[in-house]
Amino acid sequence: MQADIDLSNVVETAEYINVYESGEMTTYSNREKPFEVIVEGWKNMLQGSHEMPAFGVSLNRETTKALKDGTWVEFVFETQNYYNEMPFEKLLVNVEKSFQGFNIIRYNANGGYDGRCYYVDLVNKNMTDFYNIIVNL
């Protein structure tokens, strides 16, 4: 098992970032400027945040259905990573301006989006700045 990583910085090691807008996916490789802009926005958003116990679990069927609506960001990794002893190959986040906290949904090849999530409380701020970055790429 690999050592745990930091959710704020692990996104820098992603191979790709997929942005879903109303079901339409755009992919940015780690060699493109939008990738850097998203990573910087993510790190800024997580400054001063707190990880909390997740309120629930993700169900692959429900999550893949939800990707057809709204704005989502998915960090895709070349290798499996671990955080809090839970593995993932992708991390998925629903991006809404008003969210002051959100689930980070883990993806693994053997179970898809099924399983426990991570939860982040943004502590007295919301996702507006990150949302604006995503929708204005």
ABEGO torsion letter per residue (X at the ends): XBBBBBAAAAAAABABBBBBBGGBBBBBBAABAAAAAAAAAAAAAABGBBBBBBABBBBAAAAAAAAABEBBBBBBBABBBBBGGBBBABBBBBBBAABABBBBBBBBAAAEABEBBBBBBAGGBBAAAAAAAAAAX
